[in-house]
């Protein structure tokens, strides 16, 4: 039970770090034009969703991850903070 809780906490830290890093990157790029590179995102994933139609139920699968430099830095900082505390 403790291992599952630790894994969930780590994943939560990583997602929050990426989110906050991305938000900070957008804010910095808005105020300082020379930092525009911080907000340029790179998409990884599917462009169109994968659809399975079974006549009774239709399943749609798709995922896209938008990475920028600040979200990666946020993930690194969140992992460091997780390990420290």
N, C-alpha and C positions, 0 to 999 in steps of 0.2 A: 504494500500500500504506500509506503514511503517513497519507493522508487517511482511510482506513477505520479505522485504529487510533485516530486523533484523535476521530472520530465515535463509535466504541465507548466510548472513555474518557469523553467528555462525557455520553453516555447513562447510563453506569454511575454517574458522579458525580451526575447528576440523580436517578436512582432511589434511590441511597443517601441523598442529601440529603432526599428525600421520606420515606423510611423512618425515618431518624433523627429528623427533625422531628416526624413523627407519634408516634413513641415518646416523645420528650421532652414533647410536648403531653399525652399520656395520663398520664405521670408527674406533671407539674405540676398537671393537673386533679385527680388523685387526692389530692394533698397540700394543695392550696390550693383550697377550694371556689369562691372568687370567679373563678378562672380556668377554670371549666367550659366556657366558650365556646371555649377552645383545642382541646378534644377533640370538639366537635360536628362530625360529618362530613357532607358533602354528596355524594350518589352521582350519578355521571354514567355512563350506559351503558344496557344492556338489562336489563330485569327478568327476562325469560325467554330462554333461549338459542334461537338459530336452528338448526333441525335439518334436514339434508338426508339422506333415507334413499334409498340407491341399490340396495337389496336385497343387495348384496354388502358394502357398507361404509356406515356411517352417520357423517356428519360433523356435529359440533356446534360452533357458533360463538357466542361470547358474551364480553362484556368489561364490567367495571364498575370505575370508578375512584372511590375514596372520598377526597375532598379535605377537609382541615381547614386552619385558619389556619397552624398550625405546620408542616405539610407544605409549604405554599407558601413559608413563610419558609425552610425547609430547602433547597428547590430554589433559591431566590435566593442563599442563602449558598454552596451548592455551585457554582453558576455563577460567582460572584465568586472563589471559591477556585480553580476550574479556570483561569480567565483569568489569575489572579495567578501561578500556578505552571505 
